[in-house]
Amino acid sequence: MCLSSSLFYLRIYIVALLSMGGLQLAAEVAEPESIETLVVEGQETANNESATSFSTPISNLAFNPRVDLQARNIEEAQADLTIRGGIFENTGFRVGGINLFDPHTGHYSTEIPISPKMLTVPEVLVGSSNALLGFNSTVGTLNYDWRVIENGGQLSLAAGNFGFNRQSLYQGWSNLHSFSERWVLSAELESARSESDGTILYGDHDFDRSSARLQLLGPQSQTDFFAGYQAKFFGWPGMYTANENNLETEALKTKLIYASHRQNYGEGSDFRFTSYLREHSDYYVYWRHSPQVYNAAHKSKIFSTAFSGKHSFNDQFSLDHATQLLADSIDSTTLNRTFTDRAYIKFSLLPAYRVEQGQQQSLTYRAGFSWDDNSQNKGQFSPLADVTWQKTYDNGDLDQWHLAFAQSSQVAGYGAIAGPTGGLFASNPELDRELSNNLELGAKLQRADWMASIALFYRWDQDLVDWTYDSGTSSSRSANNVDINTLGLECLVSKQWDSLKVLASYALLEKSEDYGLATVDASFYALNYAEHRGTLGLIWSPLDTFQLRVDNEWRHQAENAIRSGSDSVFFTHLSLSIYPSQVPEVELFVAVDNLWETEFEEIPGTVGKGRQFSAGLNYFW
């Protein structure tokens, strides 16, 4: 038995002992009075559990119509998230009022050692919302919040082909201790591991995650303390070099310590103070059988603190505000070390004026700005504004239209500016600050059993940092600035019948680009996008004991000289759950990822994944 397996089962034993003692304690303490949640959850994919590993905050986002997930190996190994035709470094991740960040490369921004059981479904922030709350992410931000802890637990076991197996154990105590009738301390723990030989040769993985959270709920406040650790090893042929003959591997370790306090005050006013420490290390090997041929080790450390909220002066006037300070440092075996640390600040103000128009109609005008600066680059002032018309009905229905303009900026990570200017990954120390402008018109209709939304947007990016291929050089990829214009359309519809829920979407993207003087034959990221993309999710529950979940995605990718095979693909993720009436605490399930066993290169030149079957059980208490 491998060491990671032994440690997992030791943690399982400890959590189980704590669970048995905590269940009795929980039964003796009164339920706390919950506070109003900040994020309204909206389900946009049918499946919510991974079929290829233990679930992470990005699992199953490949079928989310608002984001595009491009994976090397499985999603949980290494996956880039893009929004509206941006690239991975244009996408941010915000948890409970603060943006997580990796200074080396946006590839590692998805390394979040938090159990998704602790988080809400992510809200996708774009346009003026991203300009207000995002941090060093010009296109979009996935915004998660902390769930209110509930009493109960779950044991999950699964196994499948290619030697796949995973185990996880979760326990929550909703009222671990009561300080008074209105102040209650809760806690939760989770431990998970996963391993597989991989759906292709040398596509193996071995993952391990542990996370814990304390939560203090008061009559008008919520305080969260979190600690998490995640270790991952995975391999994939041509993972970053786009050459399947290169048997590449990565070993990642991520630590996160986090504290957050949210306070409601007055009518419609709140603020949140949040801080975290993050440490991430990466060990990359170009040829797994001979690591000495080429390897690279990086270790980054980050401390960040943020203050954000909304102050309502009266029914008409309010002020949204957000400030985040961040300091990073990096130690690397391959970077040229022009500098090894930066300090950043982003400050945003967005006043709002709301005009009542009678009959439950209103117009809200917002206009403000953000300021981005750091110790190594020039600062940038960016305006943002929007106007929203909204009508609500007595039965809860909603009609909404909005028109928005937002400007945002960011600087490139160390991997793009501080590495060698040749070789496998050619950096460019002359890269400029990236600037993005977004103009958008959108509408949303919400009814009791259906919802529809549409957005038409035009974004023009100046000095976007892209990684490109030039057949005349020896580099696998090179960092270059590009000016790029993107026209896009997004349409989403969901409908609920008695036993069937349907989630459907269509997106269109059209781009024009200018790399200036750079010699570019193809792009790995900025021009790796779907010109047409549709998703269809189905959740069918004809009986209390049976549920079928199906996610489908069809895409026609823009032509790319690096990609082998077709530019069109159809993906399906399917799962079937049985809930035995004799044992209501048990769920039996089977699942399949990549049902049609496509070989589509989600990242040009990188081999696509195979088909993964899995089956298992969940036991709830």
VOLOMAR-372352 format. One record per residue (C-alpha): residue in three letters; y, z, x. Coordinates in steps of 0.02 Angstrom, whole numbers, plus 50000, padded with zeros to 5 digits. Each point is the difference from the previous one (the first is absolute). Layout:
<sites>
(site "ALA",(Y,Z,X))
...
</sites>
This chain:
<sites>
(site "MET",(50000,50000,50000))
(site "CYS",(50171,49951,50070))
(site "LEU",(50131,50132,50038))
(site "SER",(50116,49941,49859))
(site "SER",(49857,50022,49875))
(site "SER",(49964,50176,50062))
(site "LEU",(50183,50049,49987))
(site "PHE",(50010,49927,49825))
(site "TYR",(49853,50101,49935))
(site "LEU",(50071,50158,50080))
(site "ARG",(50162,49970,49905))
(site "ILE",(49900,49965,49842))
(site "TYR",(49917,50171,50017))
(site "ILE",(50167,50088,50027))
(site "VAL",(50084,49914,49852))
(site "ALA",(49850,50036,49889))
(site "LEU",(50009,50186,50040))
(site "LEU",(50186,50002,49964))
(site "SER",(49970,49905,49838))
(site "MET",(49877,50128,49932))
(site "GLY",(50120,50142,50035))
(site "GLY",(50152,49905,49938))
(site "LEU",(49927,49951,49832))
(site "GLN",(49986,50180,49945))
(site "LEU",(50175,50040,50063))
(site "ALA",(50071,49849,49909))
(site "ALA",(49925,50054,49835))
(site "GLU",(50090,50167,50010))
(site "VAL",(50178,49935,50025))
(site "ALA",(50109,49925,49865))
(site "GLU",(50043,49814,50008))
(site "PRO",(50173,49967,50075))
(site "GLU",(50143,49921,49906))
(site "SER",(50011,49823,50071))
(site "ILE",(50164,49915,50043))
(site "GLU",(50053,49825,49955))
(site "THR",(49919,49869,50112))
(site "LEU",(50108,49878,50099))
(site "VAL",(49890,49844,49989))
(site "VAL",(49922,49925,49844))
(site "GLU",(49832,49930,50051))
(site "GLY",(49958,49822,49953))
(site "GLN",(49825,49932,50030))
(site "GLU",(50004,49824,50072))
(site "THR",(49820,49980,50063))
(site "ALA",(49837,50029,49908))
(site "ASN",(49906,50086,50143))
(site "ASN",(50064,50158,50080))
(site "GLU",(49858,50039,50122))
(site "SER",(49949,49910,50158))
(site "ALA",(49832,49912,50014))
(site "THR",(50009,49987,50190))
(site "SER",(50053,50173,50062))
(site "PHE",(50074,50161,49933))
(site "SER",(50158,49964,49901))
(site "THR",(50169,50002,50086))
(site "PRO",(50177,49982,49931))
(site "ILE",(49988,49810,50025))
(site "SER",(49825,49973,49929))
(site "ASN",(49989,49862,49868))
(site "LEU",(50181,49948,50026))
(site "ALA",(49931,49827,50040))
(site "PHE",(50000,49971,49811))
(site "ASN",(50168,50080,49965))
(site "PRO",(50115,49859,49939))
(site "ARG",(50153,50075,50083))
(site "VAL",(49932,50004,50178))
(site "ASP",(49896,49888,50112))
(site "LEU",(49870,50087,50109))
(site "GLN",(49935,49906,50152))
(site "ALA",(49851,50086,50081))
(site "ARG",(49910,49995,50166))
(site "ASN",(49824,50064,49967))
(site "ILE",(50008,50102,49837))
(site "GLU",(50162,50057,49918))
(site "GLU",(49979,50177,50064))
(site "ALA",(49975,49942,50181))
(site "GLN",(50160,49903,50038))
(site "ALA",(50101,49920,49863))
(site "ASP",(50178,49934,49993))
(site "LEU",(50096,50021,49838))
(site "THR",(50134,49875,49957))
(site "ILE",(50117,49991,49850))
(site "ARG",(50078,49842,49928))
(site "GLY",(49960,49892,50151))
(site "GLY",(50062,50121,50133))
(site "ILE",(49893,50055,50147))
(site "PHE",(49912,50164,50038))
(site "GLU",(50149,50074,50094))
(site "ASN",(50115,49968,49851))
(site "THR",(49895,50119,49892))
(site "GLY",(50030,50187,49996))
(site "PHE",(49900,50149,49937))
(site "ARG",(50089,50145,49916))
(site "VAL",(49910,50162,49955))
(site "GLY",(50084,50137,49900))
(site "GLY",(50180,49959,50046))
(site "ILE",(49982,49943,50182))
(site "ASN",(49948,49838,50085))
(site "LEU",(49853,50002,50119))
(site "PHE",(50023,49893,50154))
(site "ASP",(49913,49935,50155))
(site "PRO",(50116,49949,50144))
(site "HIS",(49871,49896,50094))
(site "THR",(49955,49873,49866))
(site "GLY",(49995,49986,49810))
(site "HIS",(49813,49966,50015))
(site "TYR",(49979,50190,50010))
(site "SER",(50116,50044,49856))
(site "THR",(49848,49998,49885))
(site "GLU",(49919,50141,50102))
(site "ILE",(50033,50138,49873))
(site "PRO",(49877,50146,50015))
(site "ILE",(50023,50056,49820))
(site "SER",(49867,49998,49865))
(site "PRO",(50056,49887,49855))
(site "LYS",(49941,50139,49883))
(site "MET",(50155,50094,50056))
(site "LEU",(50120,49856,49964))
(site "THR",(50065,49904,49851))
(site "VAL",(49973,49814,49978))
(site "PRO",(50132,49916,50112))
(site "GLU",(50159,49931,49926))
(site "VAL",(50059,49840,50087))
(site "LEU",(50185,50011,50044))
(site "VAL",(50090,49834,50028))
(site "GLY",(50180,49940,49998))
(site "SER",(50129,50135,49973))
(site "SER",(49867,50137,49981))
(site "ASN",(49930,49959,50172))
(site "ALA",(50174,49988,50074))
(site "LEU",(50038,50174,49932))
(site "LEU",(49838,50091,50042))
(site "GLY",(49912,49894,50132))
(site "PHE",(50010,50030,50188))
(site "ASN",(49990,49859,50129))
(site "SER",(49915,49891,49869))
(site "THR",(50103,49852,49943))
(site "VAL",(49891,49931,49859))
(site "GLY",(49908,50140,49911))
(site "THR",(49931,50177,50001))
(site "LEU",(49845,50077,49921))
(site "ASN",(50060,50163,49925))
(site "TYR",(49869,50137,49976))
(site "ASP",(50027,50175,49933))
(site "TRP",(49896,50158,50002))
(site "ARG",(49893,50037,49849))
(site "VAL",(50005,50170,49918))
(site "ILE",(49839,50082,50058))
(site "GLU",(49868,50026,49866))
(site "ASN",(49849,50113,50005))
(site "GLY",(49835,49913,50037))
(site "GLY",(49903,49906,50130))
(site "GLN",(49900,49844,50037))
(site "LEU",(49853,49957,50111))
(site "SER",(49981,49813,50034))
(site "LEU",(49852,49916,50085))
(site "ALA",(49972,49813,50025))
(site "ALA",(49893,49882,50104))
(site "GLY",(49979,49813,50013))
(site "ASN",(49945,49852,50103))
(site "PHE",(50042,49981,50186))
(site "GLY",(49967,50186,50026))
(site "PHE",(50151,50051,49898))
(site "ASN",(50010,50182,49944))
(site "ARG",(50142,50116,49953))
(site "GLN",(50019,50180,49943))
(site "SER",(50151,50097,49939))
(site "LEU",(50031,50172,49927))
(site "TYR",(50158,50053,49911))
(site "GLN",(50049,50169,49927))
(site "GLY",(50160,50049,49911))
(site "TRP",(50055,50173,49942))
(site "SER",(50141,49982,49874))
(site "ASN",(50045,50185,50003))
(site "LEU",(49943,50077,50162))
(site "HIS",(50127,50140,49984))
(site "SER",(50131,50046,49869))
(site "PHE",(50158,50085,50062))
(site "SER",(50065,50014,49823))
(site "GLU",(49976,49913,49835))
(site "ARG",(50104,49852,50062))
(site "TRP",(49961,49994,50187))
(site "VAL",(49826,49939,50045))
(site "LEU",(49920,49952,50165))
(site "SER",(49868,49861,49998))
(site "ALA",(49896,49919,50136))
(site "GLU",(49884,49854,50032))
(site "LEU",(49883,49943,50139))
(site "GLU",(49911,49836,50032))
(site "SER",(49879,49941,50134))
(site "ALA",(49932,49822,50011))
(site "ARG",(49903,49889,50120))
(site "SER",(49936,49821,49999))
(site "GLU",(49899,49887,50114))
(site "SER",(49925,49826,49997))
(site "ASP",(49929,49867,50116))
(site "GLY",(50122,49877,49918))
(site "THR",(49983,49848,49889))
(site "ILE",(50001,49890,50156))
(site "LEU",(49933,50031,50175))
(site "TYR",(50114,50116,50101))
(site "GLY",(50096,50046,49842))
(site "ASP",(49945,50183,50000))
(site "HIS",(50102,50153,49954))
(site "ASP",(49992,50190,50014))
(site "PHE",(50136,50097,49906))
(site "ASP",(50038,50184,49973))
(site "ARG",(50141,50086,49904))
(site "SER",(50046,50181,49959))
(site "SER",(50151,50051,49897))
(site "ALA",(50067,50159,49917))
(site "ARG",(50151,50044,49894))
(site "LEU",(50083,50157,49932))
(site "GLN",(50115,49982,49849))
(site "LEU",(50120,50128,49928))
(site "LEU",(50060,49963,49824))
(site "GLY",(50151,50089,49928))
(site "PRO",(50093,49979,49835))
(site "GLN",(50115,49867,50076))
(site "SER",(49923,49961,50169))
(site "GLN",(49849,49935,50095))
(site "THR",(49961,50038,50183))
(site "ASP",(49860,49913,50096))
(site "PHE",(49926,50035,50172))
(site "PHE",(49875,49874,50068))
(site "ALA",(49894,49975,50156))
(site "GLY",(49887,49851,50031))
(site "TYR",(49896,49922,50139))
(site "GLN",(49915,49832,50005))
(site "ALA",(49892,49918,50135))
(site "LYS",(49942,49820,49989))
(site "PHE",(49898,49882,50108))
(site "PHE",(49971,49820,49948))
(site "GLY",(49962,49832,50075))
(site "TRP",(50030,49820,49948))
(site "PRO",(49982,49834,50091))
(site "GLY",(50172,49925,50035))
(site "MET",(50085,50145,49913))
(site "TYR",(50172,49968,50078))
(site "THR",(49971,49853,50118))
(site "ALA",(49940,49876,49865))
(site "ASN",(49850,49956,50109))
(site "GLU",(49833,50054,49925))
(site "ASN",(49920,49999,50173))
(site "ASN",(50104,50153,50045))
(site "LEU",(49906,50156,49942))
(site "GLU",(50150,50113,49973))
(site "THR",(50000,50184,49951))
(site "GLU",(50127,50134,49957))
(site "ALA",(49989,50188,49999))
(site "LEU",(50139,50087,49902))
(site "LYS",(50044,50184,49976))
(site "THR",(50138,50057,49883))
(site "LYS",(50067,50175,49969))
(site "LEU",(50128,50045,49866))
(site "ILE",(50084,50166,49963))
(site "TYR",(50117,49996,49851))
(site "ALA",(50110,50113,49893))
(site "SER",(50103,49958,49845))
(site "HIS",(50104,50095,49873))
(site "ARG",(50067,49924,49839))
(site "GLN",(50124,50094,49892))
(site "ASN",(50064,49956,49827))
(site "TYR",(50172,50064,49955))
(site "GLY",(50115,49966,49855))
(site "GLU",(49971,49860,49876))
(site "GLY",(49922,49849,50085))
(site "SER",(50033,50060,50178))
(site "ASP",(49878,50035,50141))
(site "PHE",(49985,49997,50189))
(site "ARG",(49857,49995,50122))
(site "PHE",(49991,50058,50181))
(site "THR",(49853,49935,50103))
(site "SER",(49942,50003,50181))
(site "TYR",(49847,49943,50095))
(site "LEU",(49921,49987,50172))
(site "ARG",(49889,49848,50031))
(site "GLU",(49896,49961,50154))
(site "HIS",(49904,49838,50015))
(site "SER",(49893,49934,50142))
(site "ASP",(49921,49828,50020))
(site "TYR",(49873,49938,50126))
(site "TYR",(49974,49812,49991))
(site "VAL",(49861,49908,50093))
(site "TYR",(49998,49811,50019))
(site "TRP",(49813,49986,50042))
(site "ARG",(49894,50145,49938))
(site "HIS",(49860,49974,50129))
(site "SER",(50123,50005,50146))
(site "PRO",(50154,50105,49955))
(site "GLN",(50070,49978,50175))
(site "VAL",(50036,49815,49966))
(site "TYR",(50151,50050,49895))
(site "ASN",(50043,50158,49906))
(site "ALA",(50158,50082,49937))
(site "ALA",(50034,50181,49953))
(site "HIS",(50153,50060,49905))
(site "LYS",(50050,50170,49935))
(site "SER",(50151,50025,49889))
(site "LYS",(50081,50159,49937))
(site "ILE",(50122,50010,49856))
(site "PHE",(50105,50137,49922))
(site "SER",(50097,49959,49843))
(site "THR",(50098,50092,49868))
(site "ALA",(50078,49935,49838))
(site "PHE",(50112,50058,49860))
(site "SER",(50012,49901,49839))
(site "GLY",(50031,50021,49815))
(site "LYS",(50111,49964,49852))
(site "HIS",(50153,50093,49938))
(site "SER",(50055,49974,49819))
(site "PHE",(50182,50040,49971))
(site "ASN",(49985,49966,49813))
(site "ASP",(49913,49880,49881))
(site "GLN",(50094,49852,50074))
(site "PHE",(50018,50034,50188))
(site "SER",(49864,50036,50128))
(site "LEU",(49972,49980,50186))
(site "ASP",(49838,49955,50088))
(site "HIS",(49994,50045,50184))
(site "ALA",(49874,49992,50142))
(site "THR",(50011,50048,50184))
(site "GLN",(49862,49992,50129))
(site "LEU",(50006,50049,50184))
(site "LEU",(49857,49952,50117))
(site "ALA",(49961,50018,50184))
(site "ASP",(49854,49915,50086))
(site "SER",(49923,49984,50172))
(site "ILE",(49859,49894,50068))
(site "ASP",(49884,50007,50150))
(site "SER",(49910,49838,50040))
(site "THR",(49894,49918,50135))
(site "THR",(50068,49825,49965))
(site "LEU",(50181,50010,49942))
(site "ASN",(50137,49961,50127))
(site "ARG",(50091,50160,49954))
(site "THR",(50177,49933,49985))
(site "PHE",(50018,50157,49896))
(site "THR",(49868,50117,49930))
(site "ASP",(50092,50093,49862))
(site "ARG",(50125,49968,49862))
(site "ALA",(50095,50104,49874))
(site "TYR",(50035,49922,49829))
(site "ILE",(50107,50039,49849))
(site "LYS",(50013,49920,49830))
(site "PHE",(50126,50057,49870))
(site "SER",(50014,49929,49823))
(site "LEU",(50118,50033,49854))
(site "LEU",(49985,49917,49831))
(site "PRO",(50120,50057,49862))
(site "ALA",(49954,49951,49822))
(site "TYR",(50102,49981,49840))
(site "ARG",(49909,49993,49834))
(site "VAL",(50080,49928,49842))
(site "GLU",(49923,50036,49830))
(site "GLN",(50003,49849,49884))
(site "GLY",(49932,50079,49843))
(site "GLN",(49832,49979,49917))
(site "GLN",(49913,50075,50153))
(site "GLN",(50069,49866,50116))
(site "SER",(50085,50027,50167))
(site "LEU",(50071,49908,50150))
(site "THR",(49987,50083,50171))
(site "TYR",(50105,49939,50147))
(site "ARG",(49957,50054,50176))
(site "ALA",(50088,49952,50162))
(site "GLY",(49984,50083,50170))
(site "PHE",(49949,49977,50180))
(site "SER",(49881,50053,50137))
(site "TRP",(50031,50029,50186))
(site "ASP",(49862,49974,50130))
(site "ASP",(50024,50051,50181))
(site "ASN",(49899,50055,50151))
(site "SER",(50026,50050,50180))
(site "GLN",(49949,49832,50074))
(site "ASN",(50075,49871,49881))
(site "LYS",(50162,49966,49908))
(site "GLY",(50017,50071,49825))
(site "GLN",(50005,49899,49840))
(site "PHE",(50097,50026,49838))
(site "SER",(49913,49924,49847))
(site "PRO",(50065,49986,49821))
(site "LEU",(49891,50015,49844))
(site "ALA",(50036,49984,49815))
(site "ASP",(49913,49972,49835))
(site "VAL",(50031,49998,49813))
(site "THR",(49867,50047,49872))
(site "TRP",(49999,49975,49812))
(site "GLN",(49876,50109,49907))
(site "LYS",(49950,50028,49820))
(site "THR",(49881,50136,49944))
(site "TYR",(49918,50018,49830))
(site "ASP",(49951,50153,49899))
(site "ASN",(49815,49964,50029))
(site "GLY",(50021,49998,50190))
(site "ASP",(50009,49811,50023))
(site "LEU",(50116,49934,50135))
(site "ASP",(50096,49839,50038))
(site "GLN",(50086,49985,50169))
(site "TRP",(50092,49866,50101))
(site "HIS",(50075,50017,50173))
(site "LEU",(50100,49899,50126))
(site "ALA",(50006,50066,50178))
(site "PHE",(50061,49961,50175))
(site "ALA",(49948,50099,50152))
(site "GLN",(50017,49985,50187))
(site "SER",(49891,50097,50122))
(site "SER",(49964,49999,50186))
(site "GLN",(49873,50061,50128))
(site "VAL",(49959,49995,50185))
(site "ALA",(49838,49939,50081))
(site "GLY",(49866,50119,50062))
(site "TYR",(49956,50033,50181))
(site "GLY",(49856,49877,49995))
(site "ALA",(50120,49856,49966))
(site "ILE",(50139,50046,50121))
(site "ALA",(49927,50105,50142))
(site "GLY",(49839,49915,50052))
(site "PRO",(49966,49865,50129))
(site "THR",(50085,49832,49968))
(site "GLY",(49836,49906,50026))
(site "GLY",(49814,50028,49986))
(site "LEU",(49902,50038,49842))
(site "PHE",(50147,50071,49902))
(site "ALA",(50169,49939,50063))
(site "SER",(50146,50114,49956))
(site "ASN",(50184,49951,49998))
(site "PRO",(50130,50129,50055))
(site "GLU",(50140,49889,49931))
(site "LEU",(49949,50016,49818))
(site "ASP",(50149,50037,49886))
(site "ARG",(50016,50119,49854))
(site "GLU",(49922,49925,49844))
(site "LEU",(50109,49975,49846))
(site "SER",(49936,49962,49825))
(site "ASN",(50096,49954,49841))
(site "ASN",(49915,50001,49830))
(site "LEU",(50066,49935,49834))
(site "GLU",(49893,50034,49847))
(site "LEU",(49997,49976,49811))
(site "GLY",(49863,50090,49903))
(site "ALA",(49941,50063,49832))
(site "LYS",(49874,50126,49935))
(site "LEU",(49929,50022,49824))
(site "GLN",(49895,50154,49965))
(site "ARG",(49904,50033,49839))
(site "ALA",(49866,50124,49948))
(site "ASP",(49854,49885,50043))
(site "TRP",(50076,49868,50115))
(site "MET",(50126,49976,50138))
(site "ALA",(50079,49846,50079))
(site "SER",(50121,49979,50145))
(site "ILE",(50075,49852,50091))
(site "ALA",(50110,49985,50154))
(site "LEU",(50083,49849,50079))
(site "PHE",(50068,50034,50175))
(site "TYR",(50077,49911,50148))
(site "ARG",(49998,50084,50171))
(site "TRP",(50079,49937,50160))
(site "ASP",(49948,50086,50161))
(site "GLN",(50096,49987,50163))
(site "ASP",(49910,50034,50165))
(site "LEU",(49838,50054,49917))
(site "VAL",(49877,50047,50138))
(site "ASP",(49841,49894,49989))
(site "TRP",(49848,49977,50112))
(site "THR",(49967,49816,50035))
(site "TYR",(49881,49883,50091))
(site "ASP",(50049,49867,50127))
(site "SER",(49863,49885,50063))
(site "GLY",(50096,49977,50163))
(site "THR",(49986,50182,50055))
(site "SER",(49856,50116,50043))
(site "SER",(50057,50138,49880))
(site "SER",(49899,50035,49845))
(site "ARG",(50162,50036,49910))
(site "SER",(50184,50022,50041))
(site "ALA",(50141,50096,49915))
(site "ASN",(50144,49890,49941))
(site "ASN",(50149,50012,49883))
(site "VAL",(50002,49883,49850))
(site "ASP",(50124,49964,49861))
(site "ILE",(49902,49977,49841))
(site "ASN",(50044,49974,49816))
(site "THR",(49878,50051,49863))
(site "LEU",(50003,49952,49816))
(site "GLY",(49879,50098,49893))
(site "LEU",(49941,50031,49822))
(site "GLU",(49893,50148,49942))
(site "CYS",(49922,50019,49827))
(site "LEU",(49893,50149,49945))
(site "VAL",(49916,50035,49833))
(site "SER",(49885,50140,49944))
(site "LYS",(49918,50021,49829))
(site "GLN",(49894,50141,49928))
(site "TRP",(49872,49976,49861))
(site "ASP",(49881,50133,49934))
(site "SER",(49872,49981,50139))
(site "LEU",(50079,49871,50114))
(site "LYS",(50151,50002,50116))
(site "VAL",(50062,49840,50083))
(site "LEU",(50117,49991,50149))
(site "ALA",(50062,49826,50048))
(site "SER",(50132,49929,50116))
(site "TYR",(50066,49841,50079))
(site "ALA",(50114,49983,50152))
(site "LEU",(50082,49849,50080))
(site "LEU",(50081,49993,50173))
(site "GLU",(50094,49860,50086))
(site "LYS",(50069,50016,50177))
(site "SER",(50108,49905,50124))
(site "GLU",(50012,50060,50181))
(site "ASP",(50099,49973,50160))
(site "TYR",(49937,50072,50166))
(site "GLY",(50150,49934,50096))
(site "LEU",(49955,49952,50178))
(site "ALA",(49827,50080,49998))
(site "THR",(49849,49885,50018))
(site "VAL",(49890,50043,49852))
(site "ASP",(49841,49911,49946))
(site "ALA",(49949,50131,49871))
(site "SER",(50042,50173,49935))
(site "PHE",(49878,50145,49982))
(site "TYR",(50104,50097,49873))
(site "ALA",(50165,49931,49931))
(site "LEU",(49917,49836,49950))
(site "ASN",(49835,50079,49949))
(site "TYR",(50033,50015,49814))
(site "ALA",(49932,49942,49833))
(site "GLU",(50100,49859,49922))
(site "HIS",(49909,50038,49837))
(site "ARG",(49907,50161,49961))
(site "GLY",(49921,50068,49842))
(site "THR",(49910,50163,49963))
(site "LEU",(49894,50051,49852))
(site "GLY",(49933,50175,49975))
(site "LEU",(49883,50056,49860))
(site "ILE",(49948,50176,49949))
(site "TRP",(49867,49996,49864))
(site "SER",(49936,50162,49923))
(site "PRO",(49892,49954,49848))
(site "LEU",(49913,50170,50004))
(site "ASP",(50045,50174,50061))
(site "THR",(49856,49985,50124))
(site "PHE",(50042,49828,50071))
(site "GLN",(50149,49921,50089))
(site "LEU",(50020,49833,50088))
(site "ARG",(50147,49968,50117))
(site "VAL",(50038,49828,50072))
(site "ASP",(50143,49945,50112))
(site "ASN",(50026,49815,50037))
(site "GLU",(50124,49912,50113))
(site "TRP",(50030,49814,50022))
(site "ARG",(50120,49936,50131))
(site "HIS",(50055,49837,50077))
(site "GLN",(50064,50040,50173))
(site "ALA",(50137,49902,50090))
(site "GLU",(49925,49881,50127))
(site "ASN",(49980,50079,50172))
(site "ALA",(49942,49912,50159))
(site "ILE",(49909,50156,50062))
(site "ARG",(49894,50025,49843))
(site "SER",(49825,49926,49990))
(site "GLY",(49925,49951,49832))
(site "SER",(50079,49985,49829))
(site "ASP",(50176,50059,49956))
(site "SER",(49939,50050,49826))
(site "VAL",(49887,50147,49960))
(site "PHE",(49935,50104,49855))
(site "PHE",(49959,50186,50028))
(site "THR",(49909,50117,49881))
(site "HIS",(49973,50188,50011))
(site "LEU",(49881,50069,49867))
(site "SER",(49938,50174,49957))
(site "LEU",(49889,50070,49862))
(site "SER",(49997,50185,49955))
(site "ILE",(49872,50093,49894))
(site "TYR",(50038,50174,49933))
(site "PRO",(49834,50078,49943))
(site "SER",(50027,50093,49837))
(site "GLN",(49874,50132,50055))
(site "VAL",(50101,50039,50158))
(site "PRO",(50185,49974,49958))
(site "GLU",(50054,50058,50173))
(site "VAL",(49917,49850,50085))
(site "GLU",(50056,49820,50025))
(site "LEU",(49875,49873,50067))
(site "PHE",(50077,49840,50067))
(site "VAL",(49965,49835,50085))
(site "ALA",(50135,49893,50078))
(site "VAL",(50020,49838,50094))
(site "ASP",(50147,49943,50106))
(site "ASN",(50029,49814,50034))
(site "LEU",(49871,49951,49868))
(site "TRP",(50003,49814,50042))
(site "GLU",(49985,50034,50188))
(site "THR",(50150,49895,50047))
(site "GLU",(50040,49973,50183))
(site "PHE",(50187,49988,49975))
(site "GLU",(50109,50047,50149))
(site "GLU",(50124,50120,49925))
(site "ILE",(50090,49999,50168))
(site "PRO",(49997,49826,50078))
(site "GLY",(49866,49984,50133))
(site "THR",(49920,50168,49960))
(site "VAL",(49824,49991,49928))
(site "GLY",(49988,50047,49815))
(site "LYS",(49893,50143,49936))
(site "GLY",(49829,49984,49917))
(site "ARG",(49930,50070,49838))
(site "GLN",(49970,50188,49984))
(site "PHE",(49887,50081,49870))
(site "SER",(50003,50187,49971))
(site "ALA",(49928,50126,49878))
(site "GLY",(50018,50186,49981))
(site "LEU",(50051,50146,49893))
(site "ASN",(50149,50110,49966))
(site "TYR",(49973,50180,49945))
(site "PHE",(50151,50085,49919))
(site "TRP",(50030,50182,49960))
</sites>
